[in-house]
């Protein structure tokens, strides 16, 4: 069972890393999408707190989250997609 869990985790990391790496340059070119996603996670998905930390209006945050979704085909407002995106970003930052 432990092997299956590790294998599944590695598959998720590999898949999402590929998604992010394909779109990371676009996300960076479009502004602060990576920072937006990181702050959104750090604030546990609280739109008001994340917007406050980013010094933007909450509608701007929602727009950025939608843009991330369009670029990656992963919706950061859905927990499973958010985890995949965040793990890939962490891995990207480590490299």
PyMOL commands that set and color helices and strands:
alter all, ss='L'
color gray80, all
select helices_A, chain A and resi 2-29+33-42+47-54+58-72+79-94
alter helices_A, ss='H'
color red, helices_A
deselect
rebuild
show_as cartoon
